[in-house]
Amino acid sequence: RRAGASAGTARPLWVRPGESLVVRRRILGWGGSSAVLDQISLPALLFRGLTRDRGAAYPGSLYGFLEAEFGVRMLRADGRLSAVVAEAESAALLRVAIGTPLLAVDRVAYTYADRPVEMRRGLCTTQHQHYWNTLT
């Protein structure tokens, strides 16, 4: 979907509040259960023509898609982990009880010249999975 950048999203992405973002939500599963609820925000100016169908048709990773289709290569990311509890919406999407402990992974990814091009929040269940991250 398209949305205007909030002040909290605009600052890390170097856009103005209200500027258009492409916001993508997805649920990643593992072993038949929901494992991660991702909300990904991208500056719309860099990703003109990005649609749900176009993204779904790409067989590889999101970063591979953004590089192949839009010429934007993610070179590094800064991330922060914190413990949160599932609120009503995230609990329903992840199929867990309200108040279930979740691991929040907040990340900003950068391309050349340290330009931020993606802001992501992943809410991870930890009942049957753990978090492991390698970024290069």
Secondary structure, 3 states (H helix, E strand, C coil): CEEECCHHHHHHHCCCCCCEEEEEEEEEEECCEEEEEEEEEEEHHHHCCCCHHHHHHCCCCHHHHHHHHHCCCCCEEEEEEEEEECCHHHHHHHCCCCCCEEEEEEEEEECHHHCEEEEEEEEEECCCCCCCCCCC
